Amino acid sequence: MATPLSDERLAEIRERCDKATQGPWELEIKGADAAPLVIVWARYPHREGLHRHFITYTEYGEKPDPDVLQRNSDNYAFIAAARTDMPDLLAEVERLRALVPDLNAALVAKQQEGDRLAGDYVAIRAENQSLRDHHYSLDACPECGRLPPDHALDCALDAALRASNE
């Protein structure tokens, strides 16, 4: 994984973008069949209409090897697109970085909720085991067959009433 860009590095990139001629930039290749001229232009609104500003060019004195021309043309296309791509990429980095504090807070909240639920689960399991242990240790009342302790007084009163009625 790449090393995250520091705030200083992003500021350097932003400064270069801000200082460069505004865009978008475009690539133009003239005379590709003979001795081509590769030009990168900037086009942007101006008070007199759309302004075209020269950025750079490469002039081949003779017809270059087609692979060299293609590779260099791809490089110039990359350069031309960078004027628009870089500000977009910087804006996306800034947008994503702005999300980090909220995402961290949400993660901490979910971790705390998970810890609380895990604690509840342990407590419920312990209570369940305690109830099972208590249930298996109970003996049914010989008088009524019910389990103690709540009915013991009722059974004693019932027995006394039966004895007094006999």
Secondary structure as GFF3:
##gff-version 3
##sequence-region A 1 166
A	DSSP	alpha_helix	7	19	.	.	.	ID=ss1
A	DSSP	beta_strand	25	30	.	.	.	ID=ss2
A	DSSP	beta_strand	37	46	.	.	.	ID=ss3
A	DSSP	beta_strand	49	59	.	.	.	ID=ss4
A	DSSP	alpha_helix	66	137	.	.	.	ID=ss5
A	DSSP	alpha_helix	152	165	.	.	.	ID=ss6
###
